[in-house]
Amino acid sequence: MGLLCLASLLLVSTLTPSSSAKVFPGEDMNYLGQRPQQPLIFADEPSVAAKPPKALQTFSSNSSQSSHDYHVYSSRDFAGGRGISIVTTEERIKKFQDVTLAPGINDNSSPPFLEQDIPGKGRGIIATKLLHRGDRIFAHTPLLMIDADVFDGAEFEWSALEEEAVNNLPAESRKMFWELFGQPVLHPVSGRIDPNAFDLDMSDDGDSYYGVFPETARMNHDCRPNAAYYFDNNTLTHYVHAITDIPPGAEISITYIDISMPRKKRVAKLLKTWGFNCSCSQCSLPSEFSRASDQRLDQLVKLSGRFEDGLLMSAPTAERLVSLFHQERMHSPAAEAYTYAAVSYCMEGKYTETLKWATLALEFSMLDSGPHSPIVKMLAKLVGDPEKQDCWLAGLKGIGQEFGNIHGGKVDDDDDDDDDDDDDDDDDDE
């Protein structure tokens, strides 16, 4: 919320190409000691091959009866035989031709968890060893990607496309799909896609898809999850990482909803969409504790809104927001508050405090948004040299009364052009 305006503050006034502007796990992350409330270092991932194979070279197009020019594009060879089916238009499928696979994906050989029945929840995944913040849990490509615009058409058209997409998958992938939880609806394929699909943002053009990742879909919901996920649209990979330490025997969970909602709204949303009454620890609080939590959430949303609206806020107010996120055990969304605190201190010209909060914001944003997201690139610059950023001493210099006043409230993409030139060989998002 509001991070686009914040990102505009983090732009360097005069930029030169610098390797520090590109942040990958294991590089330039050890800015502060690994103490409580301090960032952890990501483990290095295997390097990407010099020339990664093009992922979608063997695509075939299958015509449908749709009057909206939507087709099913399938490849059974994709991702080492895992396969994929994409429902989209002839024009939009061209954007997938440059996809390259990341290393270490779809590897289920030695997972740090086991899948088992959990009382009252059905199947879930349980940690089999201590997982630290930043540890990877999943990295998978989708079995299905369905253009969100296809649902503007008639139901009989898009349901036929969904069925064709599933039928075109390899046998093992079809089996994984049919093992997913299904809602009792007229179309059994749709009954599995609807409750299990993730929203995917594919481009700056606003192309949106629904993606099905069976492994991640088996993770249960918690209103205070211990894992977070993001989607890398360059490699079509869905990553899940621990966002807090997870002891052996604990269930690994993600969230299905906006967890800043009060308890009553969370419970109603989960029941309506997924058909279960949430029994997580947060929703099971005694009434007086639940009311106190809802009051904190209300404060949290209001404070976030003031930052989001571009109002100039003080560092103490930003730290109050951080405190609310911590009290509510909202680990991944706290990246927003860390960013606000970093920018607030940057505007006051306080180097150490800026570095502390910017480094935390960088780490959690990488886990929640991915290493190549715009906010991560902006935070990497702030961590690299706070004094060179536009936010530095902006409050004391009287440069604008709103966050959005600098660069018109927009992220200047041009300053990242040099940084992106070498990204082709760095497609491992870990």
N, C-alpha and C positions, 0 to 999 in steps of 0.2 A: 504494500500500500504506500503510494507516494514516493517510491524509490526512483522513479524517473526524474522527478524534480531534484532529488538529492544527487543523482548521478551528474546532473548538470553542474553542480557545485564542485565536483571532483576533477573536472577537466583541467589540464595544465594550460597555462596561458601560452607558453611557447614550448612546443614539443619537439623532441628529436627521437628517432627510433631507439628503443631500449628494450633489452631482453626482459627487464623486470616488469614490463607491461603485460607479458604473457605469463600466466601463472598455471603451473601444472603440479600435480602432487609430487612432493619431495623436493621442489625447487623453491627457494626463497620463502620458505614458510616458517623458519625458526627465528622469528623476530622477538619473541618473548619466551621466558622460561616455561616449562611444562608444569605449572603449578595449578591448583584448583582455580577455576575461572580464567585460565589462560588457554590459548589455543594448543592443539595437538598437531603433530606433524603427520602428514599423509605418507603412507608407505609408497615407495616407487613401484610403478607398474612396468611390465615388460615393454620394451621400446617397440614402436611401430615399424613394420617392415619398410624398407626404402620406397617400394612401390606397392602399396596395398592393392589387392585385386579389386576390381570394380565389382560391387556387390550385386548389381542387377543386370548383368550382361545377358542373362538367359531368359529375360522376361518374355512372356507370351500374352497376347491380349485375347480375351474371350468376349464375344459380343453378347449382348443381353437384349431383352425385349423392351428395355426402358425407353420412354419417349424423351428422356432428359439427357441423352448422350453420356450416361454413366456406364462404365464397363468394369469387369473384373480382370485385373492384371495379376497373374500368378507365376511364381517360380518355385518349383520343388527343389531346386538346387541351392537356393539362397541360404546363407549362413550354415554351410556344411551339411545341407540336406534337411535342415529344420523347416525350410520353406516359408513362404509368405504369400498372402493374397491382399491386394489393395483395390478397393472400390473407389474409383474416381473418374475424372474425364480424361480424354486423350491429351488435352493440353497440359493438365496438371501432372500427369504421370511423367512428363519429361523432366520435371524437377528432381525425380528420384534417380536419374541416370548417373549422377556423379557420387552417389552414396558409396562410401567405403567402410569396410568392417573394422571395428576396433579389436584389439587383441584380448584374449581371455574371456570372451563372451560365451554365453550358453554352456558354461562349464559346470556340470553338476557332479563332478567326480568326487570331491571331498568337501561338501558343504558344512558350514559351522553350525548346523541345526539338523533337527529331524522333524518329520511331519507326523503328527499323531492326533488322536481324538482328544478334544478338550471339553470337559463337562459344560453343557449349556451353549457351546459355540460351534460344535461340529469339528471339522479339521482345522488345525493351526500349526504353526511352526515354533519349535522350542529350541533355544540356544543350547548347544552341547559343549561350549567352551566360553570362557570370558571374552566378550567382544568389547573393544574399546571404541570410543567415539571416533568416527571416520573409517572404521573397518567396513569393507565391502561385504554385502550379504548376497545381492543378486546383481547380475548384468545380463539382460536378455533382450533379444530382438522380438518384435511382435509376430504373432501368427497372422493377425488380421489388422488392417488399417482401413477404416471406412470414412470417407469424406463426409463431414458433418452436413454439407449442403444436400446430400442425397436424400435426406429425410424431409426435404421440402416437397418431394414428390409423393405419389400415391403409395399406400402401404404395401399393396401387392407387388409393386415394382421393386422397392428397396428390400423387401423380405426375400424376393427371388434372388436378388443380387447377393444378399448375405448368405443364402443357402449355397449358391454357386461358389462363393468365395471359400466356404468351409469345405465343400466337396473337392475343391482343387488342391487342398493341402495334402502333404504326404501322410501315409497311414498313421504313423506314430503321432504326428501333430494333430491329426483329426481326433485321435483317441484322447489326447490331452484336453482338447477343446470340449469334447462331450463329457469329460469327467468334472467339468466346472459346475458350480451350483447353478441351477436353472429355475427361473420363475415359471409358475403354471400359467402360461399364456398360449394363444393360438399357434404361434410359430415357435417351435422349440429352439431354433437357432437364435432368434431374437431374444428369447427368454434367457439365454446364456450370455449374449453380448451385453444386454442392457445393464445387468448388475455387476458385470466384471470388467467393463471397458474403462480405460483411462482417457481423459482429455489430453490431446496432443496438439501443441502449437508448432506448425511446421515451417513458417516463414514470416518475413516482415510484411508479406502481402495479406496476412490474416487468414491463411489457409489453416483450417482446423480439421482434425481427424479424431476418431475414436480408435484406440488401440487395445488389443487383447493380448495380455501377457499372462499365461496361465499360472506361472510360478508366483508372480507378485500378487495375482488375484486371490491366491489361497491364503494370503496374510489377513488376519482378522483386524478389525477396527479397534482403536482405543482413542478416547478423547484426550489422552495424554500419551501419545505414541513414543516409542523409543527408537524408531527408524524413520527415515525420510527418503523420498525418491525424486528423481528428475529424469527428463527425457532429452537425449542428445539427438537432435534432428539431423546432424551430419552423418552419424553412424547408425541411426535408427536403433539406438540402444537405450533401454530403460534401466537406470541404476538405482539400487537401494543400498543405503549405508546406515550404520548405527549412528544416532545423534547423541547418545549418552552411553555410558558403560552399561552393558547387559550381562548379568551373571548367568552361569550355566543353570539350566532348568527354568529360566524365565521365558515367557512367550515373547516373540518378536512381533511387533505390531506397527501398523501405519494408521493414518487417519483417512476417512472417506469424506470428511466434511470440513467446513470452517469451524475450527474448535474455539474460536473466540465468541461464538454464540452462547447465550445463557443455557443452563441445563435443560429447561423445558423445550426450547427450540431445537437443541441438539437431539433430544430423545424423539421428538416428533418427526424430524427430518429423517433420522435413521429408520424409524418404524415405517414411514411412508415409502421410502425409496428402496430399502433393503429388507424390510419386513422383520426386524428384530428389535427387541427392547434392550437398549444398551445397559450393560451391567458392569461397566468398567469402574475402577476405583473412584473416578471423579464423579460419575453419575450416581454412585452408590453412597455418596456422603450423607451423613445425617442432615436433616433439613436446615438447621442453623448454620452448619458449615457450608452447605450448598448455597445458602443466601449470601454468605460472606464472599464466596467464590464468584457468584454472579455480580456482586457489587464491584469486585476487583476487575472483572471482565468489562463491566460498563465503563469504569475509569480508563482501562486500557484502550478500549475502542475510541473513546472520546479524545484521549491524548494523541493516539495515532492519527486520528482525523485532523487534529490541529497541525501536525507536521505535514500530513498529506496535502492539506489545503495550502501549504506554502507559508504558513505563519512562522515568523522568526521566533524560535524557542530558545530557552537557556539550557546550558549543560545540566544543571540540577534537575530540570524538568525531564530531560532525556534520560537521566539516571533513574528518575522515579519510574519512567516507563520500563526501563530495564528491570527494575525491582519487581514490577507487576508481572512481567513475563516470567521471572524466576519464581515468584510466589505461586504462580499458576502452573509451573512445570511445563511451560510451552517452549521447548528447546529450539526447534527449528524456526518458528516464527520470530524468535528473539533476535534473529539476524537484522530484522528491521530496526529494532530498538538500538542495537549495537551501532548500526549505521547512523542513526540520528545522533547518538552520543558522540561518535567520531566527528561528524560534521560540525556539531555544536562546539566541541573543543577546538577543532580546526579554525573555526571562525573567531575564537578567542585567542588563537595563537599559542595554545598549550600543547607542546610537542609530545611529551610522554603520554598524556591522557589520550591525545588523538591516536597515537600509535597503538595503545592498548586496545581501544574500542574498535579501531579500524581492522586490526588483525583478527579479533574475534568475529567481526562482521564478515571479513573475507572468508574465514574458515567455514562458518555456518552457511554463508551464501553459496559456497562451492558445493556443499552437501545438499542444499535445497534447490539451487538453480542451475548448477553445473559450472565447470571451470571456464567455459567460453561465453557465459551470459554477460550482457552489458554491465550489470552492476558489479560483477566480479572484476571485470577489466578496470572499472573506475576505482574500486577499492584497492586493487593492486597498485595503481598509481599513487593513491593516498598513502599506502603502507610504504611504498618505495621511497617517497620523499614528500612528506606533508607540506613542507615550506614552498614547494613549487606548484601547489594546487591553488585554484581560484578561490577556494574557501578560506585559505590561510589569512588570518587577520581580517577577514571580510567584515566581521561584526565591528571591529574597532575602527576600520576605515570607513564604515558607513556605506559599504557597497550594497545598496538595495535593502529593502525591508522585507523581502520575501525570498524564499529559496529559489523560486522560479525566475527571478529577475536576471540572473546570470545566464547568458546565452539563450535568453528567451524561454527558459524552462525546458529546454530540449537537450538531449544528448547529442553532441556533435560527432557523428559517425566518422567524419573525415579524418579525425586525428587517430583513428584506429587502423587506417588503411595499411600503414607500414607494418603494424603488428600482425596483421592477418596474412601477409604475403607468404609467410613460412608455415602457416597452419596446416597445409596439406599433408605434411609428414608427421603431424602431431595429433592424430585423431583419437588417441586413447584418452578418454575423459577422466581418467583416474590419476 
